[in-house]
Amino acid sequence: MLNVRREKQMNEIKRLYETTFIINASLEDPQVEVIIARIQEVIIKNGGDIVAINRWGRKRMLYQIKKKSSGYYVHIEFNALTTIVKALEHVYMLDEHILRYLTIKLEKKALKARELAATRAAEIPSALIDIPVVDDLKAPLFEDEIPVVK
């Protein structure tokens, strides 16, 4: 009984997930959009909130998957309950146009690393401004070095 209660509490907490899937690239754009909309619908119907949708587009794959050498890549970030993974995998397996898929839960360390990378990226321009400019590149770097004269 205690385990059931604990499982129920864990299922009620929304977590941040990422799902990436590859759609058959030979489909036309409206067909691809229908597949993406279906995945969005599954996420929303299962109580999920979509954070971001990244359409990476058609790309050539390193090796063939189901005799296809290129695919349309889509990456979706969303908050949802833990039960959503099974629902998504069910939809992925039934759709013959989805070549490959992966859904992961983002851990706290990954979220902290993402935040740290974002703050560092914001700090880079100010760090570049503080770099001193060397006017005389012919000057020796060390005391025992002979200066180059041209």
DSSP file (Angstrom, degrees, kcal/mol; ACC not computed):
  #  RESIDUE AA STRUCTURE BP1 BP2  ACC     N-H-->O    O-->H-N    N-H-->O    O-->H-N    TCO  KAPPA ALPHA  PHI   PSI    X-CA   Y-CA   Z-CA
    1    1 A M     >        0   0    0      0, 0.0     4,-2.1     0, 0.0     5,-0.2   0.000 360.0 360.0 360.0 -40.7    0.0    0.0    0.0
    2    2 A L  H  >  +     0   0    0      1,-0.2     4,-2.5     2,-0.2     5,-0.2   0.896 360.0  51.4 -65.1 -40.5    2.8    2.4    0.8
    3    3 A N  H  > S+     0   0    0      2,-0.2     4,-2.5     1,-0.2    -1,-0.2   0.887 108.8  50.9 -64.4 -38.6    4.6    1.7   -2.5
    4    4 A V  H  > S+     0   0    0      2,-0.2     4,-2.2     1,-0.2    -1,-0.2   0.915 111.5  47.7 -64.2 -43.3    1.4    2.4   -4.4
    5    5 A R  H  X S+     0   0    0     -4,-2.1     4,-2.1     2,-0.2    -2,-0.2   0.907 112.2  49.3 -64.0 -42.5    1.0    5.7   -2.6
    6    6 A R  H  X S+     0   0    0     -4,-2.5     4,-2.2     1,-0.2    -2,-0.2   0.899 111.1  50.0 -64.8 -41.0    4.6    6.6   -3.2
    7    7 A E  H  X S+     0   0    0     -4,-2.5     4,-2.2     1,-0.2    -1,-0.2   0.899 109.3  51.7 -62.9 -40.8    4.2    5.7   -6.9
    8    8 A K  H  X S+     0   0    0     -4,-2.2     4,-1.1     1,-0.2    -2,-0.2   0.898 110.0  48.8 -64.2 -40.5    1.1    7.8   -7.2
    9    9 A Q  H  < S+     0   0    0     -4,-2.1     4,-0.5     1,-0.2     3,-0.3   0.898 110.9  50.3 -65.7 -40.3    2.9   10.8   -5.6
   10   10 A M  H >< S+     0   0    0     -4,-2.2     3,-0.9     1,-0.2    72,-0.2   0.874 108.6  52.8 -65.8 -36.3    5.9   10.4   -8.0
   11   11 A N  H 3< S+     0   0    0     -4,-2.2    71,-0.4     1,-0.2    72,-0.3   0.750 101.5  60.6 -71.0 -23.5    3.5   10.3  -11.0
   12   12 A E  T 3< S+     0   0    0     -4,-1.1     2,-0.5    -3,-0.3    -1,-0.2   0.592  85.3  90.7 -81.6 -10.1    1.8   13.5  -10.0
   13   13 A I  S <  S-     0   0    0     -3,-0.9     2,-0.3    -4,-0.5    69,-0.3  -0.754  75.8-134.6 -88.9 126.1    5.0   15.5  -10.3
   14   14 A K        -     0   0    0     -2,-0.5     2,-0.3    67,-0.1    67,-0.2  -0.640  25.5-168.8 -80.2 135.9    5.7   17.1  -13.7
   15   15 A R  E     -A   80   0A   0     65,-3.0    65,-2.3    -2,-0.3     2,-0.6  -0.829  27.0-103.6-121.6 160.2    9.2   16.6  -14.9
   16   16 A L  E     -A   79   0A   0     90,-0.3    90,-2.7    -2,-0.3     2,-0.3  -0.754  44.2-180.0 -88.0 124.3   11.1   18.1  -17.8
   17   17 A Y  E     -AB  78 105A   0     61,-3.5    61,-2.4    -2,-0.6     2,-0.4  -0.840  18.8-153.9-120.3 157.2   11.5   15.7  -20.8
   18   18 A E  E     -AB  77 104A   0     86,-2.6    86,-2.9    -2,-0.3     2,-0.4  -0.998  10.7-172.9-126.6 135.4   13.1   15.9  -24.2
   19   19 A T  E     -AB  76 103A   0     57,-2.7    57,-3.0    -2,-0.4     2,-0.4  -0.998   1.4-174.7-128.4 134.1   12.0   13.8  -27.1
   20   20 A T  E     +AB  75 102A   0     82,-2.8    82,-2.1    -2,-0.4     2,-0.3  -0.990   9.4 174.3-125.2 133.3   13.7   13.6  -30.4
   21   21 A F  E     -AB  74 101A   0     53,-2.3    53,-2.2    -2,-0.4     2,-0.5  -0.980  24.5-136.8-140.9 154.5   12.4   11.7  -33.4
   22   22 A I  E     -AB  73 100A   0     78,-2.8    77,-2.8    -2,-0.3    78,-0.9  -0.945  18.4-160.4-114.3 123.9   13.3   11.2  -37.0
   23   23 A I  E     -AB  72  98A   0     49,-2.9    49,-3.1    -2,-0.5    75,-0.2  -0.764  38.3 -88.5-101.7 148.2   10.6   11.2  -39.6
   24   24 A N  E >   -A   71   0A   0     73,-2.6     3,-1.3    -2,-0.3    47,-0.2  -0.367  35.4-147.8 -54.7 121.9   11.0    9.7  -43.1
   25   25 A A  T 3  S+     0   0    0     45,-1.0    -1,-0.2     1,-0.3    46,-0.1   0.630  88.5  74.0 -74.0 -13.6   12.5   12.6  -45.2
   26   26 A S  T 3  S+     0   0    0     44,-0.2    -1,-0.3     2,-0.0     2,-0.1   0.604  77.5  97.4 -77.2  -8.4   10.7   11.5  -48.4
   27   27 A L  S <  S-     0   0    0     -3,-1.3     2,-0.1    70,-0.1    -4,-0.0  -0.446  81.8-111.3 -73.9 152.9    7.4   12.8  -47.0
   28   28 A E    >>  -     0   0    0     -2,-0.1     4,-2.0     1,-0.1     3,-0.6  -0.425  32.5-100.4 -81.7 162.8    6.3   16.3  -48.0
   29   29 A D  H 3> S+     0   0    0      1,-0.2     4,-2.5     2,-0.2     5,-0.2   0.856 120.2  52.6 -55.8 -43.1    6.2   19.2  -45.6
   30   30 A P  H 3> S+     0   0    0      0, 0.0     4,-1.6     0, 0.0    -1,-0.2   0.887 110.2  49.7 -62.1 -34.8    2.4   19.1  -44.9
   31   31 A Q  H <> S+     0   0    0     -3,-0.6     4,-1.7     2,-0.2    -2,-0.2   0.891 110.4  50.2 -68.5 -38.5    2.7   15.3  -44.0
   32   32 A V  H  X S+     0   0    0     -4,-2.0     4,-2.3     1,-0.2    -1,-0.2   0.913 108.9  52.0 -63.7 -42.7    5.6   16.0  -41.7
   33   33 A E  H  X S+     0   0    0     -4,-2.5     4,-2.5     1,-0.2    -1,-0.2   0.843 105.6  55.3 -64.4 -33.3    3.6   18.8  -40.0
   34   34 A V  H  X S+     0   0    0     -4,-1.6     4,-2.0     2,-0.2    -1,-0.2   0.907 108.9  47.6 -64.5 -41.4    0.7   16.4  -39.4
   35   35 A I  H  X S+     0   0    0     -4,-1.7     4,-1.9     2,-0.2    -2,-0.2   0.917 112.5  48.6 -65.8 -43.4    3.0   13.9  -37.7
   36   36 A I  H  X S+     0   0    0     -4,-2.3     4,-2.3     1,-0.2    -2,-0.2   0.908 111.0  51.0 -63.3 -41.4    4.5   16.7  -35.5
   37   37 A A  H  X S+     0   0    0     -4,-2.5     4,-2.4     1,-0.2    -1,-0.2   0.870 107.4  53.8 -63.5 -36.8    1.0   17.9  -34.6
   38   38 A R  H  X S+     0   0    0     -4,-2.0     4,-2.0     2,-0.2    -1,-0.2   0.908 109.1  48.0 -64.8 -41.2    0.0   14.4  -33.6
   39   39 A I  H  X S+     0   0    0     -4,-1.9     4,-2.1     2,-0.2    -2,-0.2   0.913 111.7  50.3 -65.2 -42.3    3.0   14.1  -31.2
   40   40 A Q  H  X S+     0   0    0     -4,-2.3     4,-2.6     1,-0.2    -2,-0.2   0.909 109.0  52.3 -60.2 -42.0    2.1   17.5  -29.8
   41   41 A E  H  X S+     0   0    0     -4,-2.4     4,-2.8     1,-0.2    -1,-0.2   0.887 107.4  51.4 -62.6 -40.4   -1.5   16.4  -29.3
   42   42 A V  H  X S+     0   0    0     -4,-2.0     4,-1.4     2,-0.2    -1,-0.2   0.912 111.2  48.4 -63.2 -42.3   -0.4   13.2  -27.4
   43   43 A I  H  <>S+     0   0    0     -4,-2.1     5,-2.5     1,-0.2    -2,-0.2   0.939 115.1  43.7 -63.7 -46.7    1.7   15.4  -25.1
   44   44 A I  H ><5S+     0   0    0     -4,-2.6     3,-1.7     1,-0.2    -2,-0.2   0.902 110.9  53.9 -68.1 -41.6   -1.1   17.9  -24.4
   45   45 A K  H 3<5S+     0   0    0     -4,-2.8    -1,-0.2     1,-0.3    -2,-0.2   0.796 105.9  54.7 -63.8 -27.3   -3.8   15.2  -24.0
   46   46 A N  T 3<5S-     0   0    0     -4,-1.4    35,-0.5    -5,-0.2    -1,-0.3   0.145 129.3 -94.7 -93.0  19.6   -1.6   13.4  -21.4
   47   47 A G  T < 5S+     0   0    0     -3,-1.7    -3,-0.2     1,-0.2     2,-0.2   0.674  77.7 144.6  82.8  18.1   -1.3   16.6  -19.3
   48   48 A G      < -     0   0    0     -5,-2.5     2,-0.5    -6,-0.2    32,-0.2  -0.545  41.6-144.8 -91.5 156.7    1.9   17.9  -20.7
   49   49 A D  E     -C   79   0A   0     30,-3.0    30,-2.8    -2,-0.2     2,-0.4  -0.984  18.6-133.8-119.3 121.7    3.1   21.4  -21.4
   50   50 A I  E     +C   78   0A   0     -2,-0.5    28,-0.3    28,-0.2     3,-0.1  -0.620  23.2 179.1 -79.9 126.9    5.3   22.0  -24.4
   51   51 A V  E     -     0   0A   0     26,-2.8     2,-0.3    -2,-0.4    27,-0.2   0.871  65.2  -7.6 -91.6 -47.2    8.3   24.2  -23.7
   52   52 A A  E     -C   77   0A   0     25,-1.6    25,-2.7     2,-0.0     2,-0.5  -0.996  49.4-156.0-154.0 145.5   10.0   24.2  -27.1
   53   53 A I  E     -C   76   0A   0     -2,-0.3     2,-0.6    23,-0.2    23,-0.2  -0.988  14.0-170.1-123.0 120.8    9.7   22.6  -30.5
   54   54 A N  E     -C   75   0A   0     21,-3.6    21,-2.8    -2,-0.5     2,-1.0  -0.941   7.7-162.3-114.1 114.0   12.9   22.6  -32.6
   55   55 A R  E     -C   74   0A   0     -2,-0.6    19,-0.2    19,-0.2     3,-0.1  -0.831   8.8-179.2 -93.9 102.4   12.5   21.5  -36.2
   56   56 A W  E     -     0   0A   0     17,-1.3    18,-0.2    -2,-1.0    -1,-0.2   0.682  33.0-147.5 -77.9 -17.6   16.1   20.6  -37.2
   57   57 A G  E     -C   73   0A   0     16,-1.3    16,-2.7    -3,-0.1     2,-0.3  -0.294  39.2 -16.5  88.4-169.3   14.9   19.7  -40.7
   58   58 A R  E     +C   72   0A   0     14,-0.3     2,-0.3    -3,-0.1    14,-0.2  -0.579  66.5 169.8 -78.4 130.5   16.1   17.2  -43.3
   59   59 A K  E     -C   71   0A   0     12,-2.8    12,-2.5    -2,-0.3     2,-0.4  -0.983  37.1-111.3-140.1 150.1   19.5   15.8  -42.6
   60   60 A R  E     -C   70   0A   0     -2,-0.3    10,-0.3    10,-0.2     2,-0.2  -0.664  36.9-132.8 -79.9 134.3   21.6   13.0  -44.1
   61   61 A M  E     -     0   0A   0      8,-2.8     3,-0.1    -2,-0.4    -1,-0.0  -0.567   9.8-127.6 -89.8 153.4   22.1   10.2  -41.6
   62   62 A L  E    S+     0   0A   0     -2,-0.2     2,-0.3     1,-0.1    -1,-0.1   0.859  94.7  11.8 -66.6 -36.8   25.4    8.5  -40.9
   63   63 A Y  E    S-     0   0A   0      5,-0.1    -1,-0.1    -3,-0.0     2,-0.1  -0.950  94.4 -89.3-138.5 159.2   23.9    5.1  -41.5
   64   64 A Q  E     -     0   0A   0     -2,-0.3     2,-0.5    -3,-0.1     5,-0.2  -0.419  30.7-163.5 -73.0 141.0   20.7    3.9  -43.0
   65   65 A I  E >  S-C   68   0A   0      3,-2.1     3,-1.3     1,-0.1     5,-0.1  -0.993  80.2 -12.5-123.4 122.0   17.7    3.3  -40.8
   66   66 A K  T 3  S-     0   0    0     -2,-0.5    -1,-0.1     1,-0.3     3,-0.1   0.887 129.4 -57.3  51.9  43.0   14.9    1.2  -42.3
   67   67 A K  T 3  S+     0   0    0      1,-0.2     2,-0.4     2,-0.0    -1,-0.3   0.696 112.3 122.4  63.4  23.7   16.6    1.5  -45.7
   68   68 A K  E <   - C   0  65A   0     -3,-1.3    -3,-2.1     1,-0.1    -1,-0.2  -0.937  44.4-168.3-114.5 138.3   16.5    5.4  -45.5
   69   69 A S  E    S+     0   0A   0     -2,-0.4    -8,-2.8    -5,-0.2     2,-0.3   0.493  72.2  38.9-104.7  -4.8   19.6    7.5  -45.7
   70   70 A S  E     - C   0  60A   0    -10,-0.3   -45,-1.0    -5,-0.1     2,-0.3  -0.977  62.9-177.6-141.8 157.7   18.0   10.8  -44.7
   71   71 A G  E     -AC  24  59A   0    -12,-2.5   -12,-2.8    -2,-0.3     2,-0.7  -0.968  32.1-112.9-150.0 162.4   15.4   11.9  -42.2
   72   72 A Y  E     -AC  23  58A   0    -49,-3.1   -49,-2.9    -2,-0.3     2,-0.4  -0.906  38.2-148.4-100.4 114.9   13.5   15.0  -40.9
   73   73 A Y  E     -AC  22  57A   0    -16,-2.7   -17,-1.3    -2,-0.7   -16,-1.3  -0.685  17.7-179.6 -92.8 135.3   14.7   15.6  -37.3
   74   74 A V  E     -AC  21  55A   0    -53,-2.2   -53,-2.3    -2,-0.4     2,-0.4  -0.999   7.1-168.6-134.2 136.2   12.4   17.1  -34.6
   75   75 A H  E     -AC  20  54A   0    -21,-2.8   -21,-3.6    -2,-0.4     2,-0.4  -0.993   6.6-174.4-127.8 125.8   13.2   17.8  -31.0
   76   76 A I  E     -AC  19  53A   0    -57,-3.0   -57,-2.7    -2,-0.4     2,-0.4  -0.978   9.9-160.9-124.9 131.6   10.5   18.7  -28.4
   77   77 A E  E     +AC  18  52A   0    -25,-2.7   -26,-2.8    -2,-0.4   -25,-1.6  -0.922  26.3 159.3-106.2 135.4   11.0   19.8  -24.8
   78   78 A F  E     -AC  17  50A   0    -61,-2.4   -61,-3.5    -2,-0.4     2,-0.5  -0.995  39.8-126.6-154.6 155.4    8.0   19.4  -22.5
   79   79 A N  E     +AC  16  49A   0    -30,-2.8   -30,-3.0    -2,-0.3     2,-0.3  -0.903  49.3 138.0-100.8 131.2    6.9   19.2  -18.9
   80   80 A A  E     -A   15   0A   0    -65,-2.3   -65,-3.0    -2,-0.5   -32,-0.1  -0.978  52.7 -81.9-162.4 171.1    4.7   16.2  -18.1
   81   81 A L    >   -     0   0    0    -35,-0.5     3,-1.4    -2,-0.3     4,-0.2  -0.338  48.8-105.8 -75.0 164.2    3.9   13.3  -15.8
   82   82 A T  T >  S+     0   0    0    -71,-0.4     3,-1.0   -69,-0.3     4,-0.4   0.718 112.9  70.7 -68.5 -20.4    5.9   10.1  -15.9
   83   83 A T  T 3> S+     0   0    0    -72,-0.3     4,-1.2     1,-0.2     3,-0.3   0.621  79.2  79.1 -71.9 -10.6    3.2    8.2  -17.7
   84   84 A I  H <> S+     0   0    0     -3,-1.4     4,-2.8     1,-0.2    -1,-0.2   0.796  78.7  67.9 -70.2 -27.0    3.7   10.1  -20.9
   85   85 A V  H <> S+     0   0    0     -3,-1.0     4,-2.6    -4,-0.2    -1,-0.2   0.919 101.3  46.6 -61.3 -44.0    6.7    8.1  -21.9
   86   86 A K  H  > S+     0   0    0     -4,-0.4     4,-2.0    -3,-0.3    -1,-0.2   0.904 112.4  50.6 -64.3 -40.6    4.7    5.0  -22.5
   87   87 A A  H  X S+     0   0    0     -4,-1.2     4,-1.8     2,-0.2    -2,-0.2   0.915 112.4  46.5 -64.4 -42.7    2.0    6.9  -24.4
   88   88 A L  H  X S+     0   0    0     -4,-2.8     4,-2.8     1,-0.2    -2,-0.2   0.936 111.3  50.7 -64.7 -46.2    4.7    8.5  -26.7
   89   89 A E  H  X S+     0   0    0     -4,-2.6     4,-2.5    -5,-0.2    -1,-0.2   0.868 107.9  54.5 -60.7 -35.7    6.5    5.3  -27.3
   90   90 A H  H  X S+     0   0    0     -4,-2.0     4,-1.7     2,-0.2    -1,-0.2   0.922 111.0  44.6 -62.8 -44.3    3.2    3.7  -28.3
   91   91 A V  H  X S+     0   0    0     -4,-1.8     4,-1.4     2,-0.2    -2,-0.2   0.908 112.9  51.6 -66.9 -41.8    2.5    6.4  -30.9
   92   92 A Y  H  < S+     0   0    0     -4,-2.8     6,-0.3     1,-0.2     3,-0.2   0.917 110.2  48.4 -61.0 -43.8    6.1    6.2  -32.2
   93   93 A M  H  < S+     0   0    0     -4,-2.5    -1,-0.2     1,-0.2    -2,-0.2   0.851 111.6  49.5 -67.8 -33.7    5.9    2.5  -32.7
   94   94 A L  H  < S+     0   0    0     -4,-1.7     2,-0.7    -5,-0.2    -1,-0.2   0.745  93.7  83.3 -78.2 -22.6    2.6    2.6  -34.5
   95   95 A D    ><  -     0   0    0     -4,-1.4     3,-1.1    -3,-0.2    -1,-0.0  -0.733  61.3-163.9 -87.9 115.3    3.6    5.3  -36.9
   96   96 A E  T 3  S+     0   0    0     -2,-0.7    -1,-0.2     1,-0.2    -4,-0.0   0.655  85.7  63.0 -72.5 -15.1    5.5    3.7  -39.8
   97   97 A H  T 3  S+     0   0    0    -74,-0.1   -73,-2.6   -73,-0.0     2,-0.7   0.610  82.5  86.8 -86.3 -12.2    6.9    7.1  -40.9
   98   98 A I  E <   -B   23   0A   0     -3,-1.1   -75,-0.2    -6,-0.3     3,-0.1  -0.807  56.3-176.5 -90.1 116.0    8.8    7.6  -37.6
   99   99 A L  E     -     0   0A   0    -77,-2.8     2,-0.3    -2,-0.7    -1,-0.2   0.887  63.2  -3.6 -81.8 -41.7   12.2    5.9  -38.2
  100  100 A R  E     -B   22   0A   0    -78,-0.9   -78,-2.8   -35,-0.1     2,-0.3  -0.985  62.6-176.5-151.9 154.0   13.8    6.4  -34.7
  101  101 A Y  E     -B   21   0A   0     -2,-0.3     2,-0.3   -80,-0.2   -80,-0.2  -0.989   8.0-172.7-152.5 157.0   12.9    8.1  -31.4
  102  102 A L  E     -B   20   0A   0    -82,-2.1   -82,-2.8    -2,-0.3     2,-0.4  -0.931   2.5-171.8-153.9 129.4   14.3    8.8  -28.0
  103  103 A T  E     +B   19   0A   0     -2,-0.3     2,-0.3   -84,-0.2   -84,-0.2  -0.992  13.2 176.6-124.0 127.8   12.7   10.3  -25.0
  104  104 A I  E     -B   18   0A   0    -86,-2.9   -86,-2.6    -2,-0.4     2,-0.5  -0.932  28.8-127.5-130.1 153.6   14.7   11.2  -21.9
  105  105 A K  E     -B   17   0A   0     -2,-0.3     2,-0.5   -88,-0.2   -88,-0.2  -0.862  31.6-125.1 -95.2 130.9   14.0   12.9  -18.5
  106  106 A L        -     0   0    0    -90,-2.7   -90,-0.3    -2,-0.5     2,-0.1  -0.654  24.6-142.8 -80.1 126.8   16.3   15.8  -17.8
  107  107 A E     >  -     0   0    0     -2,-0.5     4,-1.9     1,-0.1     5,-0.2  -0.346  25.5-105.0 -82.3 167.1   18.1   15.4  -14.5
  108  108 A K  H  > S+     0   0    0      1,-0.2     4,-2.4     2,-0.2     5,-0.2   0.866 120.5  55.4 -61.5 -37.3   18.9   18.2  -12.2
  109  109 A K  H  > S+     0   0    0      1,-0.2     4,-2.4     2,-0.2    -1,-0.2   0.897 106.9  49.7 -64.0 -39.7   22.6   18.2  -13.2
  110  110 A A  H  > S+     0   0    0      2,-0.2     4,-2.1     1,-0.2    -1,-0.2   0.887 111.0  49.6 -66.5 -38.6   21.7   18.6  -16.9
  111  111 A L  H  X S+     0   0    0     -4,-1.9     4,-2.2     2,-0.2    -2,-0.2   0.902 111.8  48.0 -66.7 -40.8   19.4   21.5  -16.0
  112  112 A K  H  X S+     0   0    0     -4,-2.4     4,-2.6     2,-0.2    -2,-0.2   0.901 111.2  50.9 -65.2 -40.6   22.2   23.2  -14.0
  113  113 A A  H  X S+     0   0    0     -4,-2.4     4,-2.4     2,-0.2    -2,-0.2   0.887 109.6  50.8 -63.6 -38.6   24.7   22.6  -16.8
  114  114 A R  H  X S+     0   0    0     -4,-2.1     4,-2.0     2,-0.2    -2,-0.2   0.918 111.9  46.9 -64.8 -43.5   22.3   24.2  -19.2
  115  115 A E  H  X S+     0   0    0     -4,-2.2     4,-2.3     2,-0.2    -2,-0.2   0.906 112.3  50.3 -63.9 -42.1   21.8   27.3  -17.0
  116  116 A L  H  X S+     0   0    0     -4,-2.6     4,-2.3     1,-0.2    -2,-0.2   0.903 109.9  50.1 -63.6 -41.8   25.6   27.6  -16.5
  117  117 A A  H  X S+     0   0    0     -4,-2.4     4,-2.2     1,-0.2    -1,-0.2   0.884 110.0  51.2 -63.9 -38.2   26.2   27.4  -20.2
  118  118 A A  H  X S+     0   0    0     -4,-2.0     4,-1.6     2,-0.2    -2,-0.2   0.907 111.1  46.8 -66.8 -41.3   23.6   30.1  -20.8
  119  119 A T  H  X S+     0   0    0     -4,-2.3     4,-1.3     2,-0.2    -2,-0.2   0.889 112.8  49.8 -68.7 -37.7   25.2   32.4  -18.2
  120  120 A R  H  X S+     0   0    0     -4,-2.3     4,-1.1     1,-0.2    -2,-0.2   0.889 108.5  52.6 -66.6 -37.8   28.6   31.8  -19.6
  121  121 A A  H  < S+     0   0    0     -4,-2.2     3,-0.3     1,-0.2    -1,-0.2   0.860 108.8  50.7 -65.4 -34.4   27.4   32.5  -23.2
  122  122 A A  H  < S+     0   0    0     -4,-1.6     4,-0.4     1,-0.2    -1,-0.2   0.784 110.4  50.4 -72.3 -26.7   26.0   35.8  -21.9
  123  123 A E  H  X S+     0   0    0     -4,-1.3     4,-1.7     1,-0.2    -1,-0.2   0.656  88.2  84.0 -85.3 -16.5   29.3   36.8  -20.3
  124  124 A I  H  X S+     0   0    0     -4,-1.1     4,-2.2    -3,-0.3     5,-0.2   0.901  85.6  52.6 -59.6 -47.2   31.5   36.1  -23.3
  125  125 A P  H  > S+     0   0    0      0, 0.0     4,-1.3     0, 0.0    -1,-0.2   0.909 110.8  47.7 -58.9 -40.5   31.1   39.5  -25.1
  126  126 A S  H  > S+     0   0    0     -4,-0.4     4,-1.0     1,-0.2    -2,-0.2   0.848 110.3  53.0 -68.2 -31.6   32.0   41.4  -21.9
  127  127 A A  H  < S+     0   0    0     -4,-1.7     4,-0.3     1,-0.2     3,-0.2   0.869 106.1  53.3 -69.3 -35.6   35.1   39.1  -21.5
  128  128 A L  H >< S+     0   0    0     -4,-2.2     3,-0.9     1,-0.2    -1,-0.2   0.815 103.2  57.5 -68.6 -29.6   36.2   39.8  -25.0
  129  129 A I  H 3< S+     0   0    0     -4,-1.3    -1,-0.2     1,-0.2    -2,-0.2   0.846 101.6  56.2 -68.5 -33.5   36.1   43.6  -24.4
  130  130 A D  T 3< S+     0   0    0     -4,-1.0    -1,-0.2    -3,-0.2    -2,-0.2   0.483  78.7 111.4 -80.0  -3.0   38.5   43.3  -21.5
  131  131 A I  S <  S-     0   0    0     -3,-0.9     2,-0.1    -4,-0.3    -3,-0.0  -0.595  71.8-124.1 -74.9 125.5   41.2   41.6  -23.6
  132  132 A P        -     0   0    0      0, 0.0     2,-0.5     0, 0.0    -1,-0.1  -0.412  17.9-128.8 -70.8 145.4   44.2   44.0  -24.0
  133  133 A V        -     0   0    0     -2,-0.1     2,-0.6     2,-0.0     0, 0.0  -0.824  14.2-138.4 -95.8 128.9   45.3   44.7  -27.5
  134  134 A V        -     0   0    0     -2,-0.5     3,-0.2     1,-0.2     0, 0.0  -0.784  17.8-174.3 -89.8 118.8   49.0   44.3  -28.2
  135  135 A D  S    S+     0   0    0     -2,-0.6     2,-0.8     1,-0.2    -1,-0.2   0.899  73.9  46.3 -79.4 -42.0   50.3   47.2  -30.4
  136  136 A D    >   +     0   0    0      1,-0.2     3,-0.8     2,-0.0    -1,-0.2  -0.840  56.6 173.2-109.6  99.8   53.8   46.0  -31.0
  137  137 A L  T 3  S+     0   0    0     -2,-0.8    -1,-0.2     1,-0.2    -2,-0.0   0.618  76.7  66.4 -78.5 -12.1   53.9   42.3  -31.9
  138  138 A K  T 3  S+     0   0    0      9,-0.1    10,-0.9     2,-0.1    -1,-0.2   0.601  76.0 106.7 -83.8 -11.0   57.6   42.5  -32.7
  139  139 A A  S <  S-     0   0    0     -3,-0.8     7,-0.1     8,-0.1     2,-0.0  -0.422  81.6-104.1 -67.9 140.9   58.5   43.2  -29.0
  140  140 A P        -     0   0    0      0, 0.0    -1,-0.1     0, 0.0    -2,-0.1  -0.347  18.0-149.1 -66.8 146.0   60.1   40.2  -27.3
  141  141 A L  S    S+     0   0    0     -3,-0.1     2,-0.3    -2,-0.0    -2,-0.0   0.802  81.2  39.2 -83.2 -31.2   57.9   38.2  -24.9
  142  142 A F  S >  S-     0   0    0      1,-0.1     3,-1.0     4,-0.0    -1,-0.0  -0.813  83.8-118.0-119.8 159.7   60.8   37.2  -22.6
  143  143 A E  T 3  S+     0   0    0     -2,-0.3    -1,-0.1     1,-0.2    -2,-0.0   0.860 112.9  48.2 -65.3 -37.2   63.8   39.1  -21.3
  144  144 A D  T 3  S+     0   0    0      2,-0.1     2,-0.3    -3,-0.0    -1,-0.2   0.427  89.9 105.3 -86.7   3.5   66.4   36.8  -22.9
  145  145 A E  S <  S-     0   0    0     -3,-1.0     0, 0.0     1,-0.0     0, 0.0  -0.639  71.0-128.2 -86.1 140.5   64.7   36.8  -26.3
  146  146 A I        -     0   0    0     -2,-0.3    -2,-0.1    -7,-0.1    -4,-0.0  -0.724  28.9-114.5 -87.0 132.0   66.2   38.8  -29.1
  147  147 A P        -     0   0    0      0, 0.0     2,-0.5     0, 0.0    -8,-0.1  -0.355  27.1-117.9 -66.6 146.2   63.7   41.2  -30.8
  148  148 A V        -     0   0    0    -10,-0.9     2,-0.5    -2,-0.0     0, 0.0  -0.730  29.2-165.3 -87.3 127.8   62.9   40.5  -34.5
  149  149 A V              0   0    0     -2,-0.5     0, 0.0     1,-0.1     0, 0.0  -0.958 360.0 360.0-117.0 128.8   63.9   43.3  -36.8
  150  150 A K              0   0    0     -2,-0.5    -1,-0.1     0, 0.0    -2,-0.0   0.399 360.0 360.0-111.5 360.0   62.6   43.5  -40.4
